[in-house]
Amino acid sequence: MKEDLAELKSELKSKLLYWHNLKSKKIKAAAIVLFIGVIALKIFTTVLTFDWLSELFS
């Protein structure tokens, strides 16, 4: 468990270091938009799936 937590922390630190090393604001903005887009797509597909399932059982 401790090893997994240490690995997770090191992975998070490496991602944060990569983020701070990005110099281009366009790349940072694109990464943020991509992240928000993936989250929105996941929520949208989940809502549609539950809507479809509820209509199936009614």
N, C-alpha and C positions, 0 to 999 in steps of 0.2 A: 504494500500500500504506500509506504513512504517512497519507494523507488518510483512508483507511478506519479506521485505528487511532484517529486523532484524533476522527473522527465517533463511533466506538464509545465512546470515553472520555467524550465530551460527553453522549452518550445515557445512559450509566451514571451520570454525575454528576447529570443531571436527574432520573433515577428515584430516586436516593438522596436528593436534595433534597426530592422529593415525599414520600418515605417519612418523612423527619424533620419535615415540615410537618403530617403527619396528627396530629391531637390525640386523636382517639377511639381508645381501645383496642379497642373492638368492631370498628371498621373494619379495624384492623391484624390482629386475630385472624381476621376473615373473609377477608382477603387471603391470610394464611398457609394457612388451611384450603383455600381455593380452589386455591392453588398446589400444595399437597400432593395434593389430589384430582385435579388434571389430570395430575400425574406418575404417580400410582397408576393412573389410568385408562389412560394410555399403556402402562405396564408390563403391566397386565392384558390389554389387547387384543393386545399383542405376543406374550405367552405363549400366549394362545388361538390366535392365528394360526399360530404355529409348531407347536402341538399338532395343529391341524387339518391342516396340511401334512404332518406326519410320518405321520399316520394315512392320508392320501390316497395316499402313496407306498408304504405297507406292504402 
